[in-house]
Amino acid sequence: MQKILSILFLLACFPSLLFSPSLSRADESVVTSIEKAPVKVDATSALPKLQHRLDVLKQQVSNAKTDKQFTNLNNESQLLASDTEQLMLTLEPQLAQVQAQLDVLGPAPTNGTLTETAQVVSQRKSLNSSKTLLTTQIEQIKVIALGAQNLSVQIDELRRGALKTQIALNTGTLLGKDFWTPLFTPGAQDVARYHKLSSQLRDAWQQAWSKEWQMGSAVYLLLALMLGIFGRKILDKPINWILLHVLPPGRFRRSFLACFTALEITLTLGISVHLLCTIFTRLPASSLWVHELAGQLTGLAYFSALVAGLGISLLCNRQPSWRLPGIADPVVKILAPFPVILAIAIFLFGSFEQLNALVSASIDLTLLGNGLLALVVAVIALVAPLRVNRIRRKMRDEGEESEVRSTIAGLVHLAMSLTAVVIGLSLLIGYIPLARFISFELLWIGLVISCWYLLAHFVVDLCDIVFSPTTYCGKMLKSSLSVNDRHLSLADTLFTGLGKTILLLLATVALINGAFGSTTPLELLNKIAEIWGGKGLEGSNIIPSRVMNALLCTVVGLYVLSSTRRWLDKDFLPKTKLDRGMRASLVTLFANIGYVLIIMLTFSMLGIEWNKLAWIVSALSVGIGFGLQEIVKNFISGLILLTERPVKVGDLISISGVEGDIRRINVRATEIQLSDKSTVIVPNSQLISQNVRNATMGNAQGVATIALTFPLNIDPEQVRTLLLEAYRQHESILETPAPSVSFKELGPNGIVLSVTGYVLSPRMVGSTRSDLLYEILKMLRNAGIDLSQSQK
């Protein structure tokens, strides 16, 4: 029917085409006018130029690094999009004109119908070619316009990512007009994006309270409100009963209450927000934005609740006597509001930042959220220490006793104040990304340290309860494992040190690899598993982040090593049956191995591959051959002394005329303390290569020998009996072997008698010999026996 109408339309308009083999002049003029209709195709030369501009912009974006470059490229991409739209507006009327002319000619006749003249066929072919060309050009323009728009969006994403990575980026001061402009006059794109999000949220809200879903929504809402408002009150009663009736008295009650309070607040508030979000996420028609927003708000709620829970549990304003840190009550009352205020600020401004990321808001609006959050954190970090110092001064002026602030607490207050000042200065001079980075680092470090403090107290107090001989657990362990109190004390010390070390390593991993608001406990566990498997220690170039990680690893490693060494020396090994020398050797060996491991771990954190250190090994080989051979020889000798143990700490030795007690065997030399308390440093190689007299090796006994010269006219038997009696009466002389007197010499100067007795240790010989001389002279004088004037 449409074809027949077109043919009739042609017959009515051009009757001469059918009834005359040739056209009249009037008809020819009509056809000529149609053929010569202006069909302008200006895009033929413009399209390649636009495509070239787009390709150049893409290449420049891939090489851009600074925010200024991204801004200029974004402006150029928007200009390109505007130019393509202008060209499209130019071509669309031309396409409409061509289409109108084709509508006038109508479709080509089918086979078997009337034939058209050559001029009409040519005209239709020309118009169809023009239409095809214009349509193709318009489609190409749409592709270029879409590419320019997508490129602009990608540039915004790159700028947003640069704000997180390029912290030294000047984006404008907090006091400038540009910073506050998005708050009062937001951009049209931001308004449109937030309007789209609000419409999706409104649709989800309406669907949630429709007849089909309103019952479930009401249940979820009621559960969320009950858990958020009355959750703590419901859980406090059974926990208080457990504290008073189940847990044994002691410090574990305090640490358990603090940990439970932090966990309770985190779970109740976090689960409440999760239930509220479930009202919308359970709907089948919920958009992707609604699901992403719900997940982000839930995670942020858990982080914010954890901040509030840690602050409330550490301050413990409800039960001051159960407070873990030693903080005075007036100071706690001043600090009580700050954890809640900080948690609310983190949730509100963090939600604003996540909304900006979700809707791909403009950079200016993102900077506004980042700057406001950094400003709130800086104000809280600056005001809290100032108010604490003020209340402490007031307490001192009024004569009240305040808590004794440790050096660490003072450093924490100072670090918070300085960090707040740095954040404020960064905001004032325009480095908003830097201020945000420092704020998030401050929050993350405070969060990790607070968790470590609570868990460390919990582990220590738990070990005290489990391995205490007076508790039920301790009695069960004693009866089931047949151990005594000494073994329980040893296990308590061992597991306490092991638990604190593990917590410290976990905190270190969290500080290095975590970030506030994005790192979850599951991610930290995965990271620990990756480190355990060796991932992340591959060789690479040294970069600043690896240097910082290496420095932190070195500091923490040295602290852990010194703490563990002190714990072995003072707590663990003294409770074993090892002698003093063996304990000192084990501690020294542990320290040497620890230092080697720290050096290796530091090199790994720096990204230095061991196969690239061949030139260092070669240089060391040459150095050892010349100047370092003595050091290496002493080092190897020290290892031999610690393993073979010909001498050990506590032995009384004599070498090269030096006699004294070994106090310490170091890597290079050994310290020998003389009788006058002075110390002689002897290289380890001398103890291996020279003759050494060890007076205490093999539990050797000391020999107290006194040789006296008597006149020729004495009775030797009487003197012998007297000397033996003096030795037997002395408490330090052992009964076995028994004291003995030997006739050493008979000469013109007299008779030389030598009396010998044994004592427990060679260190007792000097004092025992002195006491015996006093007693022997006294007994000889009472017996009227004189000594010869010539004594040897």
Salt bridges, closest charged atoms under 4 A:
ASP67 OD1 - ARG159 NE 2.98
ASP83 OD2 - ARG53 NH1 2.93
GLU116 OE1 - ARG124 NH1 2.50
GLU157 OE2 - ARG160 NH1 3.35
ASP236 OD2 - ARG318 NH1 3.10
GLU264 OE1 - ARG232 NE 3.38
ASP329 OD1 - ARG323 NH1 3.05
GLU353 OE2 - ARG436 NH2 2.65
GLU403 OE2 - ARG392 NH1 2.70
ASP461 OD1 - ARG251 NE 3.61
ASP464 OD2 - ARG251 NH2 2.46
ASP485 OD1 - LYS478 NZ 2.85
GLU530 OE1 - LYS527 NZ 3.99
GLU530 OE2 - LYS535 NZ 3.93
ASP579 OD1 - ARG645 NH2 3.74
GLU630 OE2 - LYS633 NZ 3.33
ASP651 OD1 - LYS648 NZ 3.34
GLU659 OE2 - ARG693 NH1 3.45
ASP661 OD2 - ARG663 NH2 3.80
ASP661 OD1 - ARG763 NE 2.97
GLU745 OE1 - LYS792 NZ 2.63
ASP771 OD2 - HIS730 NE2 3.47
